[in-house]
Amino acid sequence: MAHSSLSLEAPDTLNKCILRIVDTSVYNPQTKVSCPTLQVTLPGFSIPAVFEEPITNPGFMLNLTACDLGVQTVSCGTVFNDLPDGIYIIRYSNTPNDLVYVDYNHLRITKALDKYNAILCDLDIAACDPPEIVKRKMERLTMIRMYLDAAKAQVEVCHRPAKGMELYNYAVKLLDKMTCTTC
């Protein structure tokens, strides 16, 4: 008998107040999906926000806000608080939920990417060989981007969250150093 293959994607987004989660599962058409449950635990929290039918029906695409995730309780729908960068623990399951599930660690790097892009916007880059000072900044930015990519790989692929956060924090420190005007 063919089984369903559960899968989720949490793509990087530049929207600071949204965590996007997309169901990319392949479902067996001969098996009814029942009790689909999505659990999202934010960085620094131990209790997940839980989402169930109908919003977790097969093929769902969610844009979760701080209100949806339970970390904002006032002005929901009119004010959208930023979500923190860090490791989000995501579990998706269906019946029997203790046997049919997938777990993911997702490293959100939205605020770091926002800083990175702001530095790129401030660089005076032309379609020619740049001056040495601009070249050095571009090289530093390339290195920082590699640290961010390595941090995501450590968390999401290598399953070493502590190492990933160490690399992420170092990349943010380097970004802050590049934007500091009095350093």
C-alpha positions, 0 to 999 in steps of 0.5 A: 500500500502506498503511503503519503509523504509529509513535507513542509517548506518554510521559505525565507521571506523579507516580510518581517511580520510573516512566517510562511509555511507551505504544505509540499506533501505528496498524499496517497489519493486512496487514503483520507487525511484526517486530523492534520495538525501543525505545531510551531514553536517560536525561538525561546518558547517551549509551548507551540502554537497549534493549527488544525483543520480546516486551515491545515487541510492538504496543500495549505499555504499559511502566512502566520503573524505574531497574533496567529502564533500567540506572541501578540495579543493586542491590535491584531489585524491592525498592527503587525509586530515583527517576528524574531529571527531564530530557530522555529520548530515546526511539526506537521502530522495527521492521524495517527499523529504520534506516528505520522509526522515530520519535524523541522528546525527552520532558521529564520534570518529575515532581520539579518537579510534586511540589514544585509540588503540595506548595506547593499543599497548604500553601496555605490556599485557601478557596472564596472570594476569598483574602487578598492574600498567598495570591493572590500565591502563587497567581499565582506558582504559575500563572506557574511552571506556565506555565514548566513547560508552556513547557519541555515545549513547547520540548523536545517540540514545538519541538525546542529542548531547550536552551531547554526545559531553561533554562525548566525550571531557572528554574521549579525555581529559582522553586519552591525559592524559594517553599519556602525558609524562610530566604530 
